[in-house]
Amino acid sequence: MGHTSSASEASDPLVEHAGLSTSELQSVLALVAGTDVVELEVSFGSGNLLIRRPPLVQVAEPAAVDNKLLDSSLAIASPLVGVFHPAVKPGDSVQQGQAIGAIEALGMPTSVDAPQGGTVGDLLVQDGSPVEYGQPLIVLRR
């Protein structure tokens, strides 16, 4: 069984480009999700991860962190540096592959697509705001 997890990690493009797996990144994001941490820099081996987000709006019941809630929500991150323009609003249902917005860089819009179907939870970035690579844009709930 150990071979299947290492094989899936080896084929994970995030490992190749960022030095950590998608599941490791989700674990790090889950750690800061329920906090008021605005910026976190993690160095590991030859890799370096910087998570930066705008200050959190007050979240209801921050003490009651439910693992099922963490497993069922996903932050969709920016694939590049630019200006974000969302195409959805909280409460919208989206299908896998549907455009949730666009990032404009050097006058060219790049579509940001939902990696899975779900319901838009929170917009973490306002329309027209500058974003950095890897910055969480939208919370998607399954």
ZALO-747059 format. One record per residue (C-alpha): z, x, y; residue in one letter. Coordinates in steps of 0.2 Angstrom, whole numbers. Example, Ala and Ser with C-alpha at 12.3 -4.5 7.8 and 13.67 -1.06 7.14 Angstrom:
ZALO-747059
w | u | v | residu
39 | 62 | -22 | A
36 | 68 | -5 | S
//
This chain:
ZALO-747059
w | u | v | residu
0 | 0 | 0 | M
3 | 14 | 12 | G
-15 | 19 | 12 | H
-21 | 2 | 19 | T
-10 | 4 | 34 | S
-15 | 22 | 38 | S
-34 | 17 | 35 | A
-32 | 3 | 47 | S
-24 | 14 | 59 | E
-37 | 27 | 57 | A
-51 | 14 | 61 | S
-41 | 8 | 76 | D
-51 | 14 | 91 | P
-35 | 15 | 102 | L
-29 | 29 | 91 | V
-45 | 39 | 94 | E
-45 | 36 | 113 | H
-26 | 35 | 117 | A
-17 | 43 | 103 | G
-7 | 28 | 98 | L
-11 | 12 | 88 | S
-13 | -5 | 94 | T
3 | -10 | 85 | S
12 | 4 | 93 | E
6 | -1 | 110 | L
11 | -19 | 107 | Q
28 | -13 | 102 | S
30 | -3 | 119 | V
23 | -18 | 129 | L
35 | -30 | 119 | A
50 | -18 | 124 | L
46 | -20 | 143 | V
40 | -38 | 142 | A
58 | -45 | 144 | G
63 | -33 | 157 | T
61 | -30 | 176 | D
53 | -13 | 173 | V
39 | -10 | 185 | V
33 | 7 | 179 | E
35 | 16 | 163 | L
28 | 33 | 158 | E
29 | 39 | 140 | V
23 | 56 | 133 | S
20 | 59 | 115 | F
12 | 73 | 107 | G
-4 | 76 | 117 | S
-4 | 58 | 123 | G
3 | 50 | 139 | N
5 | 32 | 142 | L
8 | 24 | 159 | L
12 | 6 | 161 | I
13 | -1 | 178 | R
14 | -19 | 183 | R
19 | -29 | 199 | P
37 | -35 | 200 | P
41 | -49 | 189 | L
43 | -67 | 195 | V
59 | -74 | 189 | Q
58 | -78 | 170 | V
67 | -93 | 163 | A
81 | -87 | 150 | E
78 | -69 | 150 | P
93 | -66 | 138 | A
85 | -77 | 125 | A
71 | -66 | 118 | V
64 | -74 | 103 | D
54 | -63 | 91 | N
42 | -77 | 87 | K
38 | -79 | 105 | L
34 | -60 | 106 | L
23 | -61 | 91 | D
14 | -76 | 98 | S
10 | -70 | 115 | S
-2 | -56 | 120 | L
-5 | -47 | 136 | A
-24 | -44 | 140 | I
-25 | -27 | 148 | A
-38 | -21 | 160 | S
-52 | -11 | 152 | P
-56 | -2 | 168 | L
-51 | 2 | 186 | V
-57 | -11 | 199 | G
-54 | -28 | 207 | V
-49 | -42 | 196 | F
-56 | -60 | 197 | H
-49 | -72 | 185 | P
-60 | -86 | 177 | A
-45 | -96 | 170 | V
-29 | -103 | 175 | K
-12 | -105 | 167 | P
-13 | -119 | 154 | G
-32 | -117 | 150 | D
-37 | -115 | 132 | S
-48 | -101 | 128 | V
-58 | -96 | 112 | Q
-60 | -79 | 105 | Q
-73 | -69 | 115 | G
-73 | -81 | 130 | Q
-73 | -73 | 147 | A
-55 | -74 | 155 | I
-61 | -65 | 171 | G
-71 | -50 | 178 | A
-67 | -33 | 185 | I
-78 | -28 | 199 | E
-80 | -9 | 200 | A
-93 | 0 | 211 | L
-100 | -18 | 215 | G
-104 | -22 | 197 | M
-93 | -35 | 188 | P
-88 | -32 | 170 | T
-82 | -46 | 160 | S
-65 | -47 | 152 | V
-65 | -57 | 136 | D
-51 | -65 | 126 | A
-47 | -55 | 110 | P
-41 | -71 | 101 | Q
-41 | -89 | 105 | G
-25 | -97 | 113 | G
-18 | -104 | 129 | T
-17 | -95 | 145 | V
1 | -92 | 149 | G
3 | -82 | 165 | D
-9 | -74 | 177 | L
-1 | -57 | 180 | L
-13 | -52 | 193 | V
-19 | -62 | 208 | Q
-38 | -65 | 212 | D
-45 | -51 | 222 | G
-31 | -38 | 217 | S
-35 | -20 | 213 | P
-30 | -16 | 195 | V
-29 | 0 | 185 | E
-35 | 4 | 167 | Y
-23 | -4 | 154 | G
-14 | -15 | 167 | Q
-9 | -32 | 159 | P
-19 | -45 | 168 | L
-16 | -62 | 158 | I
-3 | -67 | 145 | V
-12 | -77 | 131 | L
-1 | -88 | 120 | R
-7 | -93 | 102 | R
//
